[in-house]
Amino acid sequence: MNDSITFLHSSDWQLGMMRRFLGPDGQARFAQARLDAIVRIGEVAKTTGAAFVVVTGDVFEHNQVERQTILRACEALKRIEVPVVLLPGNHDALEPGSLWTSAQWTGHAPSHVTVLTSSEPFEVVPGVEIVGAPWRSRRPVSDPAAPGYEDLPADGKTRILLAHGQLVSLSGGLSDVPTINQAALEAAVAEGKARYVGLGDRHSMIRVTDRIWYSGTQEVTSPEELEPGNVLAVTLDPVEDAISVEPVRVGAWHMVEHHAELDDEESLTALEDWFAELPDKERTYVRLAARGSLALPLLSRLDAMVDAQGEVFASVERWVKFWTVQPAPEAGDLDMLQLSGPARAAMEELRQALAGGDETAGAALTLMHRLARDAG
């Protein structure tokens, strides 16, 4: 091959993924968005002139996804008009009962889609060879990329290595399965065994070196992810031995976390303004942390605000670990409730407990304030 060639690198589609923080409506839109992003990858292939697409592991969330998920995935893949190469990862490993051997997949997968079931070289288009390291179980006993790079000849061919797993440098040594030998990958590139190494497993887009990349997931799955929602357009020039890697946005969802300091009406208004300015609310999950102390009416206003925004956004979740807003009930707020009898006695008892440092009494007073106010 003498001319440059462009291809697309994606990974971690995890079709069939469930998110506990989404309600039924949000979950349905989230699942559809992951499929829609595949269609957009096909559109990017057209606009970039990509010759093929590679997906480096975890195409599906697990091997027991619903039949509908597999069939809808096949329909989305049909919309990509160039060859597509799929690498089984830890979520959809080539283990007994794998979906890759199911009637749903084998009977409906498009003919231009190839699942790598071995590490034998595969010529995806004339002059370009792909070698992959598919996972055969969820818990490998050695470097999961090794079958791909161990026996590669240093012949300078235009060869792309596909692997799935963690690098020690990124896992912090905390991975509970064997990690990928980064030095071995870099050596494979330096020795001319591979022109590009496409990795999967990390949901963040990460440049390891100029020729070793994690593409990240096609749609965000967690606020911690860095630059998710892209596909990488990789162009190789074998004559000049040059490479360019350009991320192209295909995701439509956003997941953000926000830390709010709440101590007065002004800070509460600022939080309302922050919510109002966020775009694409129906495709945005917010994980909200808050700390401070609010008078009872303001605390009730905060609760109402979060509940209302949860109806507008895909989801707004109080981050329990970092939700430490304390009630600051004022005597006037409580007296305005005009309670009498047992309710008044209970309120006075709670006020005394709060004065004695019982924080649960503050929460109970806040609830009493809300209920009495709403009833009135």
LINNOR-V332578 format. One record per residue. SS is DSSP state (hx for helix, st for strand, lp for the rest). OMEGA is omega as a letter, one per 20 degrees, with the letter a starting at -180 (none if undefined). D_CENTER is the distance of its C-alpha to the mean C-alpha in Angstrom with 1 decimal. Layout:
ss/omega/d_center
SS/OMEGA/D_CENTER
SS/OMEGA/D_CENTER
This chain:
ss/omega/d_center
lp/a/36.4
lp/a/37.6
lp/r/35.4
lp/a/32.0
st/r/29.1
st/r/25.6
st/r/22.7
st/r/19.0
st/r/16.4
st/r/13.0
st/r/11.0
lp/r/8.5
lp/r/8.9
lp/r/9.1
st/a/11.4
lp/r/12.7
lp/r/9.7
lp/r/11.1
lp/a/10.0
lp/a/13.1
lp/r/13.1
lp/r/13.6
lp/a/17.1
hx/a/18.3
hx/r/18.4
hx/r/14.9
hx/r/13.6
hx/r/15.7
hx/r/14.6
hx/r/10.8
hx/r/12.0
hx/a/14.3
hx/r/12.0
hx/r/10.1
hx/r/13.8
hx/r/15.0
hx/r/12.8
hx/r/14.6
hx/r/17.8
hx/r/17.1
hx/r/16.7
hx/r/20.2
hx/r/21.4
hx/r/20.3
hx/r/22.2
hx/a/25.2
hx/a/25.2
hx/a/24.8
lp/a/27.2
lp/a/24.8
lp/a/26.7
st/r/23.9
st/r/20.1
st/r/18.6
st/a/15.4
st/r/15.1
lp/r/14.1
lp/r/12.1
lp/r/13.0
st/a/13.2
lp/r/11.7
lp/a/15.3
lp/r/18.8
lp/r/19.9
lp/a/17.8
lp/r/20.2
hx/a/22.6
hx/a/21.4
hx/r/17.9
hx/a/19.6
hx/r/22.2
hx/r/19.9
hx/r/17.9
hx/r/21.4
hx/r/22.3
hx/r/19.3
hx/r/20.2
hx/a/23.8
lp/r/22.9
lp/a/22.2
lp/r/25.8
lp/r/25.6
st/r/25.2
st/a/21.8
st/a/21.4
st/r/18.9
st/r/18.5
lp/r/18.1
lp/a/15.8
lp/r/15.8
lp/a/14.1
lp/a/16.7
lp/r/19.4
lp/a/23.0
lp/r/24.4
lp/a/27.1
lp/a/25.9
lp/r/23.1
hx/a/22.0
hx/r/23.0
hx/a/26.6
lp/r/26.4
hx/r/28.6
hx/r/25.8
hx/a/24.3
hx/a/27.6
lp/a/29.3
lp/a/26.9
lp/r/24.9
lp/a/26.1
lp/a/28.7
lp/r/27.0
st/a/24.0
st/r/24.6
st/r/22.9
st/a/23.9
lp/r/25.7
lp/r/27.6
lp/r/27.8
lp/r/30.7
lp/a/30.5
st/r/29.6
st/a/31.0
st/r/28.4
st/a/30.8
lp/r/34.2
lp/a/34.2
st/a/30.5
st/r/29.7
st/r/26.4
st/a/26.3
st/r/23.4
lp/a/22.9
lp/r/21.5
lp/r/20.7
lp/r/23.6
lp/a/22.4
lp/a/19.6
lp/r/21.7
lp/a/23.4
lp/a/26.4
lp/r/26.2
lp/a/24.2
lp/r/22.0
lp/a/22.6
hx/r/26.3
hx/a/27.5
hx/a/26.2
hx/a/27.9
lp/a/30.9
lp/a/33.4
lp/r/32.5
lp/r/35.7
lp/a/36.0
lp/r/37.3
lp/r/35.4
lp/r/34.1
lp/a/31.2
st/a/28.9
st/r/25.1
st/r/23.6
st/a/20.4
st/a/18.9
st/r/16.0
lp/a/15.8
lp/r/15.9
st/r/18.5
hx/a/20.7
hx/a/20.4
hx/a/16.7
hx/a/16.7
lp/a/19.7
lp/a/21.6
lp/a/19.7
lp/a/18.3
lp/r/20.1
lp/r/20.5
lp/a/22.4
lp/r/20.7
st/r/21.4
lp/a/24.5
hx/r/23.6
hx/r/27.3
hx/r/27.9
hx/a/25.3
hx/r/26.9
hx/r/30.3
hx/r/29.5
hx/a/28.7
hx/a/31.7
lp/r/34.1
lp/r/33.2
lp/a/31.6
lp/r/28.4
lp/a/27.8
st/r/24.0
st/r/21.5
st/a/18.1
st/r/15.6
st/r/12.5
lp/r/10.7
lp/a/9.2
lp/r/5.7
lp/r/7.8
lp/a/10.8
st/r/13.8
st/r/17.4
st/r/19.2
st/a/22.5
lp/r/23.5
lp/r/23.3
st/a/20.5
st/q/16.9
st/r/13.3
lp/a/12.0
lp/a/8.2
st/a/6.0
lp/r/8.0
lp/a/5.9
lp/r/3.4
lp/a/2.2
lp/r/4.7
lp/a/7.7
lp/a/8.4
lp/r/6.4
lp/r/9.3
lp/r/9.8
lp/r/6.8
lp/r/8.1
st/r/11.2
st/a/13.5
st/r/16.2
st/a/19.8
st/r/21.9
st/r/25.7
st/r/28.1
st/a/31.8
lp/a/33.6
lp/a/36.9
lp/a/35.9
lp/a/33.3
st/r/30.9
st/r/27.2
st/r/24.9
st/a/21.1
st/r/19.8
st/r/16.3
st/a/16.3
st/r/14.0
lp/a/13.1
lp/a/10.2
lp/a/11.8
lp/r/9.5
st/r/9.4
st/a/8.5
st/r/11.4
st/a/13.7
st/r/17.4
st/a/20.4
st/r/23.6
st/a/27.2
st/r/29.3
lp/r/33.0
lp/a/34.8
hx/a/34.7
hx/r/33.8
hx/r/30.6
hx/r/29.7
hx/r/30.5
hx/r/28.3
hx/r/25.3
hx/r/26.3
hx/r/26.5
hx/r/23.0
hx/a/21.6
hx/a/24.0
hx/a/22.9
lp/r/19.1
lp/r/18.7
lp/a/17.0
hx/a/17.3
hx/r/16.7
hx/a/13.2
st/r/12.4
st/r/11.5
st/r/13.7
st/a/14.0
st/r/17.7
st/a/19.8
st/r/23.5
st/a/26.8
st/a/30.4
st/a/33.3
st/r/34.1
lp/a/37.3
hx/r/37.1
hx/r/37.1
hx/r/34.2
hx/r/32.2
hx/r/32.9
hx/r/31.8
hx/r/28.5
hx/a/27.9
hx/r/28.8
hx/a/26.6
hx/r/23.4
hx/a/24.4
hx/r/25.1
hx/r/22.0
hx/r/20.0
hx/a/21.9
hx/a/21.1
lp/r/17.4
lp/r/14.8
st/r/15.1
st/a/16.6
st/r/16.6
st/a/19.2
st/a/17.8
st/a/20.6
st/a/20.6
st/r/21.4
st/a/23.3
st/r/26.9
st/a/28.7
st/r/32.2
st/r/34.8
lp/a/37.8
lp/r/40.3
lp/a/43.3
hx/a/46.7
hx/r/47.1
hx/a/43.8
hx/a/44.9
hx/a/48.5
lp/r/47.6
lp/r/46.3
lp/r/50.0
lp/r/49.4
lp/r/52.4
hx/a/53.5
hx/a/51.1
hx/r/48.0
hx/r/49.8
hx/r/50.7
hx/r/47.1
hx/a/45.9
hx/r/48.6
hx/r/47.7
hx/r/44.0
hx/r/45.1
hx/r/47.3
hx/r/44.5
hx/r/42.2
hx/r/45.0
lp/r/45.2
lp/r/41.6
lp/a/40.0
hx/r/36.5
hx/r/36.0
hx/r/39.1
hx/r/37.4
hx/r/34.5
hx/r/37.2
hx/r/39.2
hx/r/36.2
hx/r/35.7
hx/r/39.5
hx/a/39.5
hx/a/36.8
hx/a/38.5
hx/r/41.9
hx/a/40.8
hx/r/39.1
hx/r/42.1
lp/none/44.4
